[in-house]
Amino acid sequence: MRFRVTALDAASATAIHEMEALDEQDARRQAAARGLRVLAVDIARFRRSRRAKLALVPFSNELIALLEAGLTLVEAIDALTEKERDEAVRTVLEGLRRRLYEGQSLSVALGEFPSSFSALYVATVRASEKSGAIPEALRRYVAYQEQINLLKKRLINASIYPLVLLATGLLVVLFLVGYVVPRFSGIYEDIGGELPFASKMLMQWGRLLDAHGAAIFAGFVILLGILINVVMRPATRAAAGRLLLRIPSLGRQAQIYQLARLYRTVGMLLRGGLPVVTAFEMTRGLLTANSQPRLAAATRQVREGQSLTDALTAQGLTTPVAERMLRVGERSGNMGEMMERIAAFYDEELSRFVDVATRLIEPAMMAVIGLVIGGIVVLMYFPIFELAGSIR
């Protein structure tokens, strides 16, 4: 929350300062730390506060380097605060430093800035504070986040070329139907003669776009906005998820993607020292709305004394390979590492599927777009071909 603080500076001059703070007391503490004498504190309304864009992976890497260099935690946060140039991020780090000086633990201090530090990050640090291995826990979180980002990057990269190809094809089709076809339509009207039915329909569409292009474009934009609004609703996304799971190949890969995220996150938390039930409760949001009740049921079964493998298997949150690996992890007592290995196994399977699907989708889309554009061109020139034949 952003506050407007009216205060006296060292020269007894009145000035207004705006700062990010949790509440009014926190704003007063920040002003006092700057040597200001507070006169009034108000919420800064009608102005949007800029959210701190704190990148957790670089922040964690820098903190690890400073701690392993021999600096204390407070000294490391001091150094990171002094070097920061972004005002919003610096405000967060100053608040973090102030709470450390007040004697709070790092996890408690991090928890007071939920917009910058996720619950998963705070839980990772909290679990490591008991053993004092904060650098190791942060390194584990960095590795986890890099794996998640790598998987997302693979999926995004695989979808870029098909989307560009689809957009290019649509633009070419719109250019032909909206610009070229109306010109041909005028030529055929001057020549006269009966057009084939398909060519006649194409010419009518072209004339319609040429005459009412602005209205059709505005209607398309409005329809697209409504469609995006409907798609972003949780109920629509849940229905789409259920529909996707019914498609044999895509449904399995969607489930694999969810399980990979679930197992990697739970494995990291277990290696950090958190109990299984707590790890499950924290990671429930990683699953879709359709799968969250199953994870809640598995959590309840584990709490009641059932083994982890049996609970996940009963709720359909495993595969045959994962079930066997989980049982091995239970026997060896190394469940956290085993879950991370299962996630890596899932990542490899998903990567292979993405590579094969990309190789199949790209030529298929090129063939479909080529057929559509070729069909439009043929329908435009078909009357000319007939006219040339009659002249002969």
Order of alpha helices (4+ residues) and beta strands (2+ residues): beta-beta-alpha-beta-alpha-alpha-alpha-alpha-alpha-alpha-alpha-alpha-alpha-alpha-alpha-alpha-alpha-alpha-alpha-alpha
